[in-house]
Amino acid sequence: MPNQQGSNRNQAPRSQRRTKPKSKGKKKFTMKKGLLLLFFTIAIAAFCAIAGYLWIILNGERILKENGDKYEVMDEASIVYDINKNEYAKLYVENREPVTIDEIPEKVREAFIATEDRRFNEHQGVDLWSIGRAAVKDVIARSKVEGGSTITQQLAKNLFLSHDKTFFRKATEVSIALALENHKTKDEILEMYLNRIYFGKGAYGIKAASKRYFGKSDLNDLELWEIASLAAMPKGPSTYNPLSNPDRSKERRGVVLKLMADQGYITQAEMNKAATVDYNPDAATETKRVQSAFVDYAIDEAVEKTGISEEELNRGGYKIYTTLNPDAQKAIDAEFADDSNFEQSKDEQQMQGSMVIMDQHTGGLVAMAGGRDYIRKGLNRATVLRQPGSTFKPIASYGPALESGKFLPWSTVRDDKQCFGNYCPSDLGSNKYIGAVSFTDALKRSINLPSVWLLNEIGVKTGYDFAMGLGIPMTKDDRNLAIALGGLTYGASPIQMATAYSAFANGGTYDPAHAVMEVVDRSDKTVYKFNENAGKKAMSEKTAYYMTDVLQEVVNNGTGKSAKISGRPTAGKTGTTQHGIPNFKSSANRDVWFVGYTPEWTASVWMGYDKTDKDHVVKKGSGQAASLFKKVMTKALENQKKGSFDKPSNVQEEVKPPNKVNGLMASYSADTQTVSLNWSAVTTDQAATYRVYRKESTESKYTMMGEVPANAYEDMQIVPNAEYEYYVTAYIAESNTETGPSATVKIKIESDLPPIDPSLPDPNNPDPNNPNPTDPNNPGTTDPTNPDPTIPVDPNNPDGNGNTNPDQGNGNGNDGSVPADTGTMNPDNPNDGTTVDPNAVNPNNNGNGHGNGKGKDKKER
């Protein structure tokens, strides 16, 4: 028992035993708990929604109440400063003429509703359907491609809000829109909207815009295409107004017309008719806002660089610091106001012009003229694309030829009447197709063929890439030989031409043109600053110096003499393009140009008519553009320190070609039927070859017959009874130079053989049916190449006609391989009506000598 008691000593009763606590399991999520969670979630969401709705409603009501009937916040004029940081212009001068809803035609209302807010008459200020549709499109495109703002929201933003893109501002915009819908009718909202929106060029409201762009005070006089053009502008006033961008305006107008047709406001026929009308800038009228082309250009650039709208930039108290030089701008303004600098027109459409001056060292635009009447019209012709004519030769042909290293300013190029495939450019003038001509002389005299020949030699791709590197907007259709003469698909603007030439003036460095240095907001915070390291190397310093040297010769002794500025080195090039009017025979031009530079500044001048027709063509040449360049630049540079063009250390000295070939003599051998030429060898330190040129008495031009290393030549390409004239030049391949022609020699090929009468039998073959008769004295041994055994066979001349070269014919040197000239080309103009064979290839040019007919006159786009 004790043991039993002892064994149970440590055993407590079952009820008193400690047991290991069980781990608590997860509480089950019951339906009751789920309902409670859902209830509180909905309650919180409802509370937030109600609170948000009340805030939106009350906030909108508060803003309307605080502003009373004014509906406008105070604006602060933005200011444009010149290069010296002196105030040049204040931007905000409001041009607004309110109209009532009764004065706004139904078609005008429909155009804006169809374009900006198709559900305007259905929603209450905010269109959730449009917002959802826009959101879906944005998600699909992975970027913001469509907005969901209603007309009422746009009005709210215009009335009370800045243009910052924050959530708070958007919420405030919604609150004001709802409040407006609560207090205003749809007609009142639309009336306020159409009276307040900005249409560009200083025009606020539909009536001011109608007068500004179309000269119509009564909105009922607006045509459908004009209404659609106005409705196209709110999306981007600076981009879609017809004065600044007629092509983009017309494109956007087409979108508006389609929206109107889709929504049943107009018929398909009305849409098609209104979409094709071209805008006439003469319909525009003067505004209260007086400003220069430079200021407008600077505003557009600031809009692009900052992303701030033009309207806010005008009225937001910004400081816009520019590159404008006031002295240069005064010089341009004075000369463009002088009518004597322009040809007199026979009617009200006057001859126009534009000019750009820039600092090639920085790319900063110094001054600008958009036209003779820019303040009234607002069309900035300095940005309009025109065909550049011969001013493009340094860009597409001569410049890249120098950069290739194959040519130097004293190299020899060719001026021969020839075709490149089906492209047959031509020259005008009394002394044309002169054969060998120096690189410098060809550009100095603006001869066409050498420019095309050069581009063909270096390859179209080389010239195309060089022009692209100078900022010219080329297309794939421009990859042809016609660009050597300025035949471009779309053309180039005066700003683009000045920028391209500035690289020649700046030692080969290309700096993009710009007008804005810095933009500062009203709190003195910089919102944009120009990157002064934006330049790039477009060519070597040596190429730029050589090109400048050649272009100085153009001004000093060539076509650009009228541009010479006294006391300052001046380089540049003239250019003209033919009128291109069908069935109109005249030597008048469509465009005249001069692009040039001094060591300080580069400038381009264009002159012509906005619309070219038989009554509106330029009668004088490019000398008037060169003269205008001289007048403006002489005044503009008065206070600028005189500089010089720096010469790089690696520039080669000119290699003078040897003296002309002397002692040329010619003799004829009747036995071999060849002309033998001999002359005295030239004395030179470099290896020389000799080029032989010949023309037959019936021909007008010489043809190069061959190139030989020695001072003798055998001409086997002759015919009996012909008369030939020869000259010889010496060619130095190392420097690519050729001497002038030697004295000529003439020789007549006399023949004692009588003419052959084809009606008489051949005395050597009386039987015409047996061309190879058997010699009765030698049957079976007749040689078919020598049927008369009495005449021995010459092993070097088996056919008995003196022709020992099986590949060398006996023609007269004109076998028709050179097509006849098909055009008459102004020396400065590629537009000769010829076409280019896109498959034509120069066998010596790796397939690059082809074109596609872009030498035709282009319409301005």
LINZI-V260877 format. One record per pair of residues at least 4 apart in sequence whose C-alpha atoms are under 6 Angstrom apart, sorted by sequence separation. I is the first residue (numbers start at 1). J is the second residue. D is the distance in Angstrom with one decimal. If there is no record, write none. Layout:
i:j:d
I:J:D
I:J:D
//
This chain:
i:j:d
1:5:6.0
2:6:5.8
3:7:5.9
39:43:6.0
42:46:5.8
43:47:6.0
45:49:5.9
46:50:5.9
47:51:5.9
48:52:5.8
49:53:5.9
50:54:5.9
51:55:6.0
54:58:5.7
55:59:5.5
58:62:5.9
64:68:6.0
67:71:5.7
81:85:5.1
82:86:5.6
110:114:5.9
112:116:5.7
113:117:4.9
114:118:4.8
123:127:5.7
138:142:5.6
149:153:5.7
157:161:4.8
180:184:5.6
184:188:5.9
187:191:6.0
199:203:5.5
208:212:6.0
210:214:5.5
211:215:4.1
222:226:6.0
233:237:4.8
236:240:5.8
237:241:5.7
242:246:4.2
245:249:6.0
249:253:6.0
258:262:6.0
261:265:5.7
302:306:5.8
303:307:5.4
312:316:5.1
359:363:5.5
370:374:5.7
374:378:5.0
388:392:6.0
393:397:5.3
394:398:4.6
395:399:5.6
407:411:5.7
419:423:5.5
440:444:5.9
441:445:6.0
442:446:5.9
449:453:5.9
450:454:5.9
455:459:5.6
461:465:6.0
468:472:5.2
483:487:4.8
502:506:6.0
504:508:5.4
520:524:5.5
521:525:5.4
553:557:5.6
554:558:4.2
597:601:5.7
612:616:5.3
629:633:5.9
630:634:5.8
633:637:5.8
669:673:5.4
695:699:6.0
732:736:5.7
762:766:5.6
775:779:5.5
783:787:5.4
794:798:5.6
81:86:5.2
113:118:5.2
138:143:5.2
203:208:5.3
211:216:4.7
260:265:5.1
261:266:4.9
303:308:5.3
345:350:5.2
359:364:5.4
394:399:4.9
402:407:5.3
419:424:4.3
442:447:5.4
455:460:5.9
467:472:5.8
482:487:5.2
483:488:5.9
503:508:4.8
520:525:5.3
554:559:6.0
555:560:4.3
556:561:5.6
597:602:4.1
612:617:5.9
669:674:5.5
732:737:5.3
761:766:5.7
774:779:5.7
782:787:5.6
797:802:5.9
842:847:6.0
81:87:4.5
82:88:5.9
138:144:4.9
198:204:4.6
203:209:5.2
210:216:5.5
211:217:5.4
260:266:6.0
261:267:5.8
303:309:5.9
358:364:5.6
401:407:5.9
402:408:5.9
503:509:5.1
520:526:4.3
554:560:5.5
555:561:4.6
596:602:5.9
668:674:5.9
731:737:5.9
841:847:4.8
81:88:5.1
138:145:5.6
197:204:5.8
233:240:5.2
242:249:5.2
358:365:4.2
503:510:4.7
519:526:5.9
520:527:5.7
596:603:5.7
668:675:4.5
695:702:4.6
731:738:4.3
797:804:5.2
825:832:5.0
842:849:5.1
80:88:5.6
196:204:5.8
197:205:5.4
233:241:5.9
240:248:5.8
241:249:5.7
358:366:4.8
519:527:5.7
595:603:5.9
667:675:5.6
694:702:5.1
730:738:5.7
796:804:5.9
824:832:5.7
841:849:5.1
80:89:5.2
196:205:4.9
240:249:4.4
357:366:5.3
519:528:5.1
555:564:5.9
595:604:4.2
667:676:5.3
693:702:5.9
694:703:5.4
730:739:5.4
823:832:5.2
841:850:5.5
79:89:5.9
195:205:4.0
357:367:5.2
370:380:4.1
518:528:5.5
579:589:4.6
594:604:5.9
666:676:5.6
693:703:5.3
729:739:5.5
840:850:4.9
79:90:4.6
194:205:5.5
195:206:5.9
370:381:4.8
518:529:4.4
578:589:4.4
579:590:4.2
594:605:5.3
666:677:4.6
693:704:4.2
78:90:6.0
134:146:5.3
194:206:5.6
356:368:4.6
370:382:5.3
517:529:5.8
577:589:5.7
578:590:5.4
593:605:5.6
665:677:5.7
692:704:5.7
693:705:5.5
729:741:5.2
838:850:5.4
78:91:5.5
134:147:5.9
355:368:5.7
517:530:5.1
577:590:5.6
593:606:4.7
665:678:5.3
692:705:5.5
728:741:5.8
838:851:4.8
134:148:5.8
257:271:5.6
355:369:5.1
560:574:5.9
577:591:5.3
592:606:5.9
664:678:5.7
692:706:5.6
728:742:5.4
837:851:5.8
838:852:4.8
77:92:5.0
354:369:5.1
576:591:5.5
592:607:5.4
664:679:4.3
691:706:5.9
727:742:5.4
836:851:4.9
837:852:5.6
157:173:5.9
354:370:5.1
417:433:5.7
555:571:5.9
576:592:4.4
591:607:6.0
663:679:4.8
691:707:4.4
836:852:4.4
131:148:4.4
156:173:5.8
354:371:5.1
416:433:4.8
575:592:5.8
591:608:5.0
663:680:5.4
690:707:5.4
727:744:4.7
836:853:4.1
130:148:5.2
353:371:5.2
415:433:4.9
552:570:5.8
575:593:4.8
662:680:5.6
690:708:5.3
726:744:5.4
835:853:4.1
352:371:6.0
415:434:5.6
416:435:5.1
552:571:4.1
574:593:5.6
689:708:5.7
726:745:5.4
153:173:6.0
156:176:5.8
232:252:5.8
415:435:4.6
551:571:4.7
574:594:4.5
605:625:6.0
689:709:4.5
725:745:5.6
156:177:5.7
232:253:5.7
254:275:5.5
414:435:5.4
427:448:5.8
551:572:5.1
573:594:5.8
725:746:4.3
414:436:4.9
573:595:5.6
724:746:5.6
413:436:5.9
572:595:5.5
724:747:5.5
833:856:5.2
153:177:5.1
229:253:5.0
413:437:5.5
511:535:4.2
572:596:3.6
723:747:5.8
831:855:5.1
152:177:5.4
228:253:5.4
412:437:5.5
413:438:5.8
510:535:5.4
571:596:5.4
723:748:4.2
830:855:5.2
831:856:4.5
412:438:4.4
413:439:5.8
510:536:5.3
571:597:5.4
697:723:5.6
722:748:5.9
831:857:4.9
125:152:5.5
354:381:5.7
411:438:5.7
412:439:5.6
509:536:5.6
570:597:5.8
590:617:5.7
696:723:5.9
722:749:5.4
228:256:5.9
354:382:5.4
410:438:5.8
411:439:5.4
509:537:4.5
510:538:5.8
570:598:4.8
589:617:5.8
590:618:5.9
696:724:4.6
721:749:5.0
410:439:5.8
508:537:6.0
509:538:5.6
569:598:5.8
589:618:4.9
593:622:5.7
695:724:5.8
720:749:5.5
721:750:5.3
409:439:5.4
470:500:4.8
508:538:5.5
588:618:5.5
592:622:4.8
681:711:5.7
695:725:5.5
409:440:5.5
508:539:4.7
588:619:4.7
594:625:5.5
694:725:5.6
720:751:5.9
452:484:5.4
508:540:5.5
593:625:5.6
594:626:5.2
679:711:5.6
694:726:4.5
117:150:5.5
451:484:5.7
508:541:5.3
678:711:6.0
693:726:5.6
117:151:5.9
199:233:5.9
415:449:5.3
507:541:4.8
678:712:4.5
693:727:5.4
415:450:5.2
677:712:5.5
336:372:5.5
414:450:5.4
508:544:5.2
677:713:5.1
692:728:4.7
200:237:4.7
413:450:6.0
507:544:5.3
676:713:6.0
691:728:5.6
155:193:5.5
199:237:5.1
200:238:5.7
329:367:4.8
676:714:4.7
691:729:5.3
328:367:5.8
675:714:5.8
690:729:5.6
504:544:4.6
675:715:5.0
690:730:4.6
323:364:5.5
325:366:5.1
674:715:5.5
689:730:5.8
690:731:5.9
323:365:5.9
324:366:4.6
674:716:4.7
689:731:5.3
323:366:5.8
324:367:5.7
688:731:5.5
599:643:5.4
688:732:4.9
599:644:5.4
599:645:5.7
574:622:5.9
225:274:4.6
125:177:5.1
125:178:5.1
397:451:5.9
125:181:5.7
124:181:6.0
397:455:5.2
400:463:5.6
563:626:4.5
562:626:5.4
563:627:5.3
562:627:5.0
565:630:5.8
397:463:5.8
400:466:6.0
396:463:4.6
563:630:4.8
215:283:5.6
214:283:5.0
215:284:5.5
469:538:5.9
214:284:5.3
215:285:5.6
213:284:4.5
396:467:5.6
212:284:5.4
395:467:5.5
212:285:5.2
294:368:5.5
293:370:5.3
660:739:5.7
660:740:5.9
661:742:5.1
657:739:5.9
660:742:5.7
72:159:5.2
73:160:5.9
397:484:5.5
71:159:5.8
396:484:5.5
101:191:5.3
286:376:4.4
393:484:5.5
393:485:5.9
284:377:6.0
717:810:5.0
392:486:5.0
718:812:5.9
390:485:5.5
389:485:5.9
390:486:5.9
98:195:5.5
389:486:4.4
388:486:5.5
502:602:5.7
387:491:4.5
386:491:4.7
498:603:5.5
385:491:5.1
386:492:5.4
498:604:5.2
95:202:6.0
385:492:4.5
95:203:5.2
96:204:4.9
385:493:4.3
95:204:5.7
96:205:5.9
384:493:5.2
542:651:5.9
383:493:5.2
440:550:5.6
444:554:4.4
494:604:5.7
97:208:5.7
96:208:5.7
382:494:5.1
382:495:5.9
445:558:5.6
444:558:4.7
60:175:4.5
105:220:6.0
60:176:4.2
57:175:5.6
61:179:5.6
56:175:4.5
60:179:5.3
108:227:6.0
112:231:5.4
672:802:5.3
244:379:5.6
243:379:5.3
403:543:5.5
115:256:5.9
402:543:5.7
360:502:4.9
114:259:6.0
114:260:5.7
360:506:5.8
363:511:4.8
363:512:5.4
364:513:5.8
365:514:5.9
363:513:4.6
364:514:5.2
365:515:5.3
364:515:5.8
391:573:5.4
391:574:5.6
391:575:4.9
390:575:4.3
389:575:4.9
389:576:5.1
389:577:5.3
323:515:5.4
322:515:5.4
322:516:4.4
322:517:5.2
93:289:5.8
321:517:5.5
321:518:5.2
320:519:4.7
319:519:5.7
319:520:5.1
318:520:5.7
318:521:4.5
318:522:5.5
317:522:5.1
298:515:5.4
298:516:6.0
92:314:5.2
91:314:5.2
92:315:5.6
78:314:5.5
78:315:5.8
77:315:5.0
76:315:5.4
78:317:4.2
83:322:5.8
75:315:5.5
76:316:5.6
77:317:5.0
78:318:4.5
79:319:5.1
80:320:4.8
81:321:4.8
82:322:5.3
83:323:4.7
76:317:4.6
78:319:5.9
81:322:5.9
83:324:5.3
360:601:5.9
82:324:4.9
83:325:5.8
359:601:4.8
358:601:5.7
358:602:5.4
357:602:5.7
357:603:4.3
356:603:5.4
356:604:5.5
355:604:5.6
355:605:4.6
354:605:5.9
354:606:5.4
576:828:5.0
577:829:4.5
353:606:5.4
575:828:5.2
576:829:5.6
353:607:4.1
352:607:5.8
352:608:5.4
351:608:5.7
352:609:5.4
351:609:5.1
580:857:5.7
332:632:5.7
331:632:5.5
331:635:5.8
331:636:5.5
328:636:4.2
327:636:5.8
412:736:5.9
411:736:4.9
412:737:4.6
411:737:4.5
412:738:5.6
487:830:5.8
485:830:4.9
487:854:5.5
487:855:4.4
480:850:5.6
481:851:5.1
480:851:3.6
480:852:6.0
482:854:5.7
482:855:4.8
448:827:5.7
447:827:5.7
446:827:6.0
460:848:5.3
459:848:4.8
456:849:4.9
426:824:5.9
427:825:5.4
428:826:5.8
426:825:5.3
428:827:5.9
427:827:5.7
423:835:5.4
423:836:4.2
422:836:5.0
422:837:4.8
421:837:5.6
421:840:4.3
390:828:4.6
389:828:5.6
389:829:5.1
386:860:6.0
//
